[in-house]
Each structure stands twice: as C-alpha cells, then as structure tokens.
Amino acid sequence: MQEVDLIITGAKALLLDSQNTIMDRAAVVIKEDEIVAVGRTDEIAKQFRAKTTISAGHSLIMPGFVNCHTHAAMTCFRGIADDLELMDWLNSYIFPAEAKNVNPELAYWGSLLGAAEMIKSGTTTFCDMYIFEDETARAAKEAGIRCLVGEVLFDFPSPNFKTPEEGIAYTKFLIEKWQGDSLVNIMIEPHALYTCSQSLLGEVKELSQNYHLPIGLHLLENAAEKKQLEEKFGKGAVSFLKDIGYLNEQLIAFHCVCFSDEDIKMFADHGCNVSHNPVSNMKLASGIAPVPEMLKAGINVGLGTDGCASNNNLDMIKEMSTAAKLHKVALLDPTVMDAHTVVRMATIEGAKALGMGHKIGSLEPGKKADIITIGLNKPHLTPLYNEYSHLVYAACGNDVDTVIINGKVVMENRKLLTIDEEEVMGEVGKIAEQVKESFKK
C-alpha cells in the first residue's frame, strides 16, 4: 500500500487527455505537487492510502482552467469606463487612470482580488500583463495560484519606469528573482505594435532568446489598429512580425480579431499561439476573431478573459459559454465551436499555448496537481447527459466547489484557504475611492 498525500474519490472525471477520457467513479491520487495515478475509486483504494481524502460524489473532477490573457490588477478599474471604443477607452480613460493611480499597492491588492475571483471560478493558471508585475507575482504566490506574468513594455513612460530601457531592466529583475519558482513563471510582454518601437521589439526578442522565454503582445484587436499598422509598416502586422523574426512557438498573441487567411497561415506555419478573448472583444465592439478558421489551420488557441476593465469579470466558464455561442451566430452554424472544443481551449490547449502543456491542463500521472471539482447535484445541472455541454451551456463559476493547485488545497467547499476575502475587498474599496478622487483633479 503506497502512502500519498491526497486522494479525491467517487466522482465523474474529465481527464482532457489525448483520448478525451471520461471516467465514472473516478479517483485522482496526489503526492506532493503531482498526480501519481488516475483510476476507478475501488481500484485506487487497493493501491494507495492517503493522509487526506476528499469525497467528491455527485461532482465532476477536471483540470483547472487556464486563463491565457488578463490584467489581474485591473480589478481595481472594474466598470470604470464602459461602453466605449477601444482607442477612446485606452487613451481617454485607462491610460490616464493608470498614470494617476497605479502603484505597487494597487498592483498587489488588485492582483490578490483577481486571484480570489479566479480561484473561486476554477482558474488555476493565469497569464498576466500589467504594471509592477513583481507585486502580481507576489500576490499569486501568496494565493497559491500558478501564473505566467510579464511587465508591460511601452515606448512611453509607465507608472513603473520612465524609459523602455528601465522596463527591460525590470523584466530582467523579474526573470532573475522568480527563476525556478514552483508557481511563478515569467514572460516578456511588449504591449502592442502601435505602442512599441522596432528597437524595443528587438530588445524583447534578444531577451526572449537569451532566457528562452515566451513573448506576449496584443495583436490586431480591431480594424482601426489593423489600418494604423498597415500605414506604419507598409505591410500587414503579421508580415512585419515575420520579417523581424517574431513568428515562432514562443509567441502568444492576444486577440487576433482582424486576422486574414494569410495571417492565419503564417501563424500556423510558424507554430504561434493565440489567446481568444471573446467577451472583451464583444464589449469593445472590436469584432470576432476567426477562431474556427484558426483551429482548422492547426493554430494552438487558448481562452482568456482579458482584464476586469474590459470584461468585467474573470470567470472562465462564462468565457467558454460566450466563445461557443458567439461563433455559432457569427457563422450561422450551430456545429462550430462545439462544447468539447471549447472546454479543451480552456484547459489543455490553453496550457499548450502558454508553453505549459507538458505539466498542466489534463489529469495524467506526472503532471502537476492543478484540479477542480464542480458540484453537479443542483437544479440547473440536472439531468446530466453530456459533461462538456453542461460546462459550457449550463454551469457557472459559482459551481466550482474545491480547487487544488500544485497539490495544495486552496479552496474547499467554496471557502478560500489562502486569501482573506474580506480584507482584500476592503483594501480594494479604499483604492477605488482614491481612483474616484483622481478623476476630479
């Protein structure tokens, strides 16, 4: 009888492995931070004895969700400037609000609030771009949530640096500080092609190559950006990225709404990755990314919520539902973006997009124990015919009961174990009052 740390027993499980296995009366065995076995509960009981057992009858066990693009600290700006066009939203409201208010304190408390919201809706890994990202990393580490974070880089000053060179230096500081951490991973993140010079993009590429780290950037989010970049470069944005050597498996592009067939082919040929953010794109009226075409071409596409100022929540189950239905109505085809495809985008395919598919995103021995349970014994989840359909079309974030990240239980029966919710909400409330006052000046 092998001694282990934790066994989750008695539930139906979606493994999200290459065979898309669905297992009844399943058990998942965890030792330290890894999954060591997945099997039938009765068979597992003969082989393993655990220090702790979580009984998950009438539940669904599955990998945690992977949020491929957000700005966690922007929980502090939730609802601050809604119903606006992208560039007006950015230039007239978000950038000024950030210049006046963003500091390490806002980044820390806003990120901790974002971590609480994500954990409570089943996200176990998030990819973040923002300011003072060391504070976001610190908050994620304290909350026990896995992350891939990078300081946003611009040509112009941010609240954290005065020059692009200082931004690059801060990124190097992040890389060195968090190297080898069990939860915090670093990437390099130029904001967008319209806010970064070619010289800055060159420095980013060199840094990526030296440290073997991914690059993330906003790309072709709406038609105005597409036109602006074509005028700037005399060619399409994706062709420009190809010319400067950016198209490879380390690139994670956020949005990609205005992709042409040629852009899709170039991304597919070079193994680039995409984060689809349908709610944000809808709210800002940016358009509909051609995701079905991307998937058909073989591009790795994950799902992301974007930040709370443009969504306005971090619930990946809501994002799945929107992604599935948006493309059906756009193409007048109810068969596209089926529930199974969308659930994979929110788990294993998202993990692959972030370069983490070898260690998270599915329930398989040897992978990190990033696992959630969803209670099924509820009126809105009864009866159950298809688990994938229930997740996408019937479930909501509040149905997530228990969350385990890196082998540690961070939420059990809806109670957060690593974050004091009341304290965090109180601190963000104080910050919001300061933000309100700043708009009067």
ZAKE-55289 format. One line per field, with one value per residue (C-alpha): x, y, z; residue in one letter; residue number from 1. Coordinates in steps of 0.02 Angstrom, whole numbers, m for minus. Example, Ala and Ser with C-alpha at 12.3 -4.5 7.8 and 13.67 -1.06 7.14 Angstrom:
% residues 2
xx <- (615 684)
yy <- (m225 m53)
zz <- (390 357)
doti <- (A S)
mivex <- (1 2)
This chain:
% residues 441
xx <- (0 79 68 13 m44 m217 m348 m505 m633 m801 m833 m853 m691 m646 m462 m439 m302 m270 m408 m533 m565 m721 m713 m854 m823 m651 m513 m361 m208 m88 84 166 132 99 m37 28 m125 m298 m418 m576 m607 m614 m450 m362 m417 m321 m158 m149 m178 m192 m164 m316 m465 m590 m754 m823 m978 m1106 m961 m856 m666 m567 m409 m416 m449 m305 m339 m225 m239 m285 m229 m264 m234 m363 m496 m468 m537 m687 m829 m731 m760 m885 m973 m827 m724 m553 m438 m553 m564 m375 m318 m455 m485 m373 m201 m241 m316 m162 m42 m128 m162 m59 74 140 m2 m137 m46 m35 m212 m292 m198 m245 m428 m408 m330 m477 m602 m509 m489 m672 m722 m599 m447 m284 m164 m169 m62 m44 19 21 123 226 213 325 177 62 187 194 4 m9 122 30 m137 m60 m112 1 44 143 174 268 289 200 328 294 395 322 337 229 198 342 475 525 610 599 773 709 564 686 791 636 594 769 743 581 668 810 701 573 684 642 488 356 210 275 338 399 369 415 272 283 109 71 147 67 147 320 460 557 710 610 541 719 773 624 670 850 792 674 812 938 821 714 555 390 336 158 79 m89 m111 m240 m376 m486 m498 m428 m270 m253 m262 m144 m12 m26 6 150 239 182 127 18 60 89 203 300 317 380 511 579 586 441 342 384 314 363 243 75 m34 m186 m350 m303 m475 m428 m330 m334 m318 m136 m108 m184 m72 85 39 2 162 269 183 124 m8 m167 m271 m454 m545 m724 m811 m687 m692 m882 m892 m769 m852 m682 m751 m749 m585 m588 m557 m641 m527 m376 m418 m444 m272 m194 m157 m149 m289 m325 m457 m433 m545 m440 m445 m590 m597 m649 m743 m792 m754 m627 m746 m681 m844 m933 m794 m819 m1005 m980 m846 m957 m1112 m1028 m955 m1114 m1214 m1074 m1063 m1245 m1181 m1230 m1096 m942 m851 m936 m931 m793 m679 m710 m676 m510 m469 m498 m387 m258 m250 m230 m92 m4 m23 70 207 145 55 185 144 m36 m202 m252 m269 m124 9 166 75 56 m97 m200 m376 m552 m714 m884 m1039 m1171 m1312 m1405 m1566 m1481 m1362 m1497 m1515 m1341 m1323 m1160 m1025 m946 m1113 m1155 m990 m1013 m1202 m1268 m1132 m1064 m911 m1004 m1025 m840 m826 m644 m482 m312 m158 15 m52 m115 m300 m329 m519 m631 m821 m816 m705 m539 m398 m256 m341 m439 m580 m649 m479 m441 m609 m590 m418 m476 m626 m505 m406 m567 m605 m434 m466 m632 m547 m412 m541 m595 m422)
yy <- (0 163 316 477 649 668 566 639 500 449 572 577 641 730 693 806 687 645 514 635 505 519 409 360 331 405 443 555 521 662 654 819 927 791 675 497 399 416 269 191 226 42 4 156 105 m59 28 192 261 449 570 666 610 724 637 710 608 697 803 823 816 902 1004 1185 1318 1411 1597 1641 1830 1950 2102 2044 2209 2294 2226 2398 2477 2361 2462 2624 2663 2552 2566 2646 2610 2530 2678 2802 2682 2665 2843 2943 2835 2685 2759 2920 2820 2710 2858 2937 2783 2629 2595 2438 2440 2442 2307 2194 2211 2214 2056 1971 2013 1945 1785 1763 1786 1667 1529 1540 1512 1369 1452 1375 1462 1638 1734 1916 2077 2234 2359 2318 2134 2085 2130 2021 1879 1904 1904 1747 1658 1701 1647 1484 1509 1468 1613 1670 1857 1997 2183 2280 2371 2535 2667 2796 2803 2692 2714 2591 2654 2811 2734 2572 2529 2536 2423 2296 2306 2274 2123 2055 2082 1978 1839 1826 1843 1711 1589 1410 1455 1319 1435 1597 1596 1749 1803 1959 2072 2219 2298 2307 2354 2527 2566 2488 2544 2422 2448 2398 2247 2199 2207 2100 1969 1964 1944 1804 1712 1734 1668 1551 1638 1669 1838 1901 2051 2122 2100 2160 2190 2294 2366 2536 2454 2349 2505 2603 2466 2442 2628 2622 2471 2473 2292 2186 2172 1984 2002 2132 2012 1879 1999 2039 1856 1854 1711 1554 1437 1560 1696 1713 1842 1913 1946 1924 1986 2054 1905 1871 1699 1740 1790 1626 1526 1617 1586 1403 1377 1451 1369 1532 1535 1638 1691 1715 1843 1847 1944 2088 2092 2099 2232 2346 2306 2255 2114 1925 1833 1696 1560 1415 1450 1460 1293 1214 1277 1196 1352 1325 1435 1460 1564 1720 1842 1999 2120 2172 2344 2268 2109 2142 1977 1836 1688 1563 1465 1622 1645 1468 1494 1657 1583 1438 1543 1694 1595 1497 1655 1740 1596 1543 1369 1282 1149 1262 1286 1137 1118 988 1101 1250 1153 1095 1276 1325 1185 1082 1188 1345 1259 1217 1397 1455 1326 1227 1082 959 993 1058 1057 874 742 625 544 651 815 947 927 1076 1008 1072 990 1053 1005 930 898 1060 1102 1194 1048 913 800 764 693 772 838 954 1033 1059 1150 1267 1296 1266 1288 1447 1493 1475 1289 1261 1185 1139 1196 1113 1197 1118 986 1112 1137 1324 1319 1188 1191 1369 1433 1511 1446 1559 1729 1834 1890 2024 2104 2106 2179 2311 2364 2372 2475 2603 2607 2634 2790 2859 2819 2914 3065 3064 3092 3254 3330)
zz <- (0 m58 56 m32 22 m53 m145 m224 m236 m304 m444 m631 m709 m870 m897 m1051 m1108 m1291 m1287 m1205 m1071 m963 m808 m689 m503 m529 m406 m426 m319 m271 m191 m151 m305 m435 m494 m470 m526 m601 m598 m533 m348 m300 m389 m315 m139 m158 m202 m108 67 88 231 169 66 m21 m59 m220 m254 m365 m431 m587 m567 m703 m735 m678 m808 m892 m919 m1064 m1054 m916 m818 m640 m550 m661 m543 m465 m626 m647 m726 m730 m915 m1003 m1172 m1264 m1419 m1390 m1425 m1337 m1191 m1183 m1218 m1132 m979 m945 m979 m880 m736 m731 m737 m586 m481 m519 m388 m302 m176 m311 m409 m256 m188 m360 m408 m246 m279 m455 m387 m268 m410 m524 m395 m346 m528 m558 m638 m580 m701 m774 m898 m846 m922 m816 m715 m559 m602 m458 m348 m454 m439 m250 m238 m345 m240 m79 m154 m216 m398 m545 m660 m812 m790 m877 m857 m994 m1103 m1195 m1285 m1166 m976 m866 m679 m652 m772 m865 m1016 m1115 m1052 m873 m924 m996 m837 m730 m839 m809 m622 m632 m728 m602 m447 m493 m586 m537 m434 m421 m464 m539 m719 m815 m995 m1094 m1145 m1264 m1256 m1443 m1609 m1600 m1431 m1457 m1572 m1679 m1569 m1413 m1505 m1549 m1367 m1319 m1448 m1387 m1207 m1258 m1348 m1207 m1073 m1181 m1126 m1219 m1288 m1268 m1354 m1406 m1593 m1720 m1591 m1707 m1883 m1833 m1766 m1924 m2034 m1922 m1928 m2116 m2138 m2014 m2087 m2269 m2246 m2134 m1950 m1957 m2108 m2009 m1863 m1982 m2051 m1877 m1826 m1703 m1779 m1681 m1549 m1411 m1472 m1383 m1471 m1382 m1476 m1661 m1713 m1884 m1950 m2136 m2214 m2248 m2066 m2008 m2125 m2064 m1881 m1916 m2017 m1877 m1728 m1650 m1512 m1492 m1343 m1391 m1281 m1345 m1205 m1209 m1399 m1396 m1260 m1350 m1518 m1584 m1691 m1695 m1712 m1846 m1718 m1810 m1957 m1841 m1763 m1934 m1986 m1832 m1728 m1541 m1472 m1287 m1200 m1094 m1004 m1030 m883 m773 m854 m1019 m975 m824 m736 m734 m747 m874 m877 m938 m1065 m1130 m1149 m1244 m1357 m1407 m1444 m1524 m1668 m1698 m1727 m1823 m1947 m1934 m1899 m1736 m1759 m1745 m1580 m1502 m1313 m1314 m1418 m1305 m1144 m1217 m1263 m1081 m1014 m1109 m1267 m1161 m1064 m1229 m1288 m1132 m1158 m1007 m1090 m1028 m846 m830 m923 m905 m769 m805 m697 m691 m716 m582 m472 m533 m509 m479 m428 m486 m390 m505 m381 m422 m512 m656 m684 m682 m779 m846 m1022 m1081 m965 m1092 m1138 m954 m926 m1073 m1078 m901 m770 m692 m591 m427 m460 m425 m252 m224 m304 m288 m362 m362 m243 m114 m74 m96 m91 m11 m13 m82 59 10 118 61 44 169 54 169 195 9 m40 94 32 m149 m91 m17 m179 m279 m176 m222 m405 m399 m322 m455 m592 m508 m523)
doti <- (M Q E V D L I I T G A K A L L L D S Q N T I M D R A A V V I K E D E I V A V G R T D E I A K Q F R A K T T I S A G H S L I M P G F V N C H T H A A M T C F R G I A D D L E L M D W L N S Y I F P A E A K N V N P E L A Y W G S L L G A A E M I K S G T T T F C D M Y I F E D E T A R A A K E A G I R C L V G E V L F D F P S P N F K T P E E G I A Y T K F L I E K W Q G D S L V N I M I E P H A L Y T C S Q S L L G E V K E L S Q N Y H L P I G L H L L E N A A E K K Q L E E K F G K G A V S F L K D I G Y L N E Q L I A F H C V C F S D E D I K M F A D H G C N V S H N P V S N M K L A S G I A P V P E M L K A G I N V G L G T D G C A S N N N L D M I K E M S T A A K L H K V A L L D P T V M D A H T V V R M A T I E G A K A L G M G H K I G S L E P G K K A D I I T I G L N K P H L T P L Y N E Y S H L V Y A A C G N D V D T V I I N G K V V M E N R K L L T I D E E E V M G E V G K I A E Q V K E S F K K)
mivex <- (1 2 3 4 5 6 7 8 9 10 11 12 13 14 15 16 17 18 19 20 21 22 23 24 25 26 27 28 29 30 31 32 33 34 35 36 37 38 39 40 41 42 43 44 45 46 47 48 49 50 51 52 53 54 55 56 57 58 59 60 61 62 63 64 65 66 67 68 69 70 71 72 73 74 75 76 77 78 79 80 81 82 83 84 85 86 87 88 89 90 91 92 93 94 95 96 97 98 99 100 101 102 103 104 105 106 107 108 109 110 111 112 113 114 115 116 117 118 119 120 121 122 123 124 125 126 127 128 129 130 131 132 133 134 135 136 137 138 139 140 141 142 143 144 145 146 147 148 149 150 151 152 153 154 155 156 157 158 159 160 161 162 163 164 165 166 167 168 169 170 171 172 173 174 175 176 177 178 179 180 181 182 183 184 185 186 187 188 189 190 191 192 193 194 195 196 197 198 199 200 201 202 203 204 205 206 207 208 209 210 211 212 213 214 215 216 217 218 219 220 221 222 223 224 225 226 227 228 229 230 231 232 233 234 235 236 237 238 239 240 241 242 243 244 245 246 247 248 249 250 251 252 253 254 255 256 257 258 259 260 261 262 263 264 265 266 267 268 269 270 271 272 273 274 275 276 277 278 279 280 281 282 283 284 285 286 287 288 289 290 291 292 293 294 295 296 297 298 299 300 301 302 303 304 305 306 307 308 309 310 311 312 313 314 315 316 317 318 319 320 321 322 323 324 325 326 327 328 329 330 331 332 333 334 335 336 337 338 339 340 341 342 343 344 345 346 347 348 349 350 351 352 353 354 355 356 357 358 359 360 361 362 363 364 365 366 367 368 369 370 371 372 373 374 375 376 377 378 379 380 381 382 383 384 385 386 387 388 389 390 391 392 393 394 395 396 397 398 399 400 401 402 403 404 405 406 407 408 409 410 411 412 413 414 415 416 417 418 419 420 421 422 423 424 425 426 427 428 429 430 431 432 433 434 435 436 437 438 439 440 441)
